[in-house]
Amino acid sequence: MADTWKVCSVCRKSIAFGQLYYACNVSTCNRKRTALYFCSMECWDAHLPEARHREAWAEEKTAPAS
């Protein structure tokens, strides 16, 4: 899949180049080794129970153009 930038950390669906995706605002979720990416708000919500963040929100981002 040449048009895939990354895959969703929860459902494993493809995130294409230039597509909107969501990232957790918590720094431990955005480290180089763990870097979590979510294709939808539902997937981001599914991440919360196991992450146990005190205060977190999703940041809407756009994947690189290619």
C-alpha positions in Angstrom: 0.0 0.0 0.0 2.0 2.9 -1.3 -0.5 5.5 -0.2 -0.4 4.4 3.5 1.5 6.8 5.8 0.9 4.9 9.1 -1.7 2.6 10.6 -4.2 3.3 13.4 -2.8 2.1 16.7 -6.2 0.6 17.7 -8.0 -0.8 14.6 -5.0 -1.1 12.3 -6.7 0.7 9.4 -4.5 2.7 7.1 -3.9 6.4 7.5 -3.2 7.7 4.0 -0.8 10.6 3.1 -2.6 13.9 3.6 -5.5 12.4 5.7 -6.7 13.8 9.0 -5.7 11.7 12.0 -5.8 12.1 15.8 -2.9 12.1 18.2 -3.0 12.0 22.0 -1.8 15.2 23.6 0.0 13.3 26.4 3.8 13.3 25.9 4.2 9.6 26.8 1.9 8.7 23.9 3.9 10.8 21.4 7.4 9.5 22.1 9.4 8.3 19.1 9.2 4.7 20.2 5.5 4.6 21.1 4.0 7.3 18.8 0.3 6.4 18.7 -1.9 7.4 15.7 -5.6 7.2 15.6 -7.9 7.2 12.5 -11.0 8.4 14.3 -12.2 9.7 17.6 -13.7 6.3 18.4 -10.3 4.8 18.2 -8.8 7.5 20.4 -11.6 7.0 22.9 -10.8 3.2 23.0 -7.2 4.1 23.9 -8.1 6.0 27.0 -9.1 3.2 29.4 -5.8 1.4 29.2 -3.7 4.6 29.0 -5.1 5.9 32.3 -4.4 9.6 31.6 -5.5 12.2 34.2 -6.4 14.8 31.6 -6.1 14.2 27.9 -7.5 15.3 24.6 -7.1 14.4 21.0 -5.2 16.7 18.7 -6.4 16.7 15.1 -3.4 16.6 12.7 -2.8 16.0 9.0 -0.5 13.3 7.7 2.4 14.5 5.5 1.7 15.0 1.8 3.9 12.1 0.7 
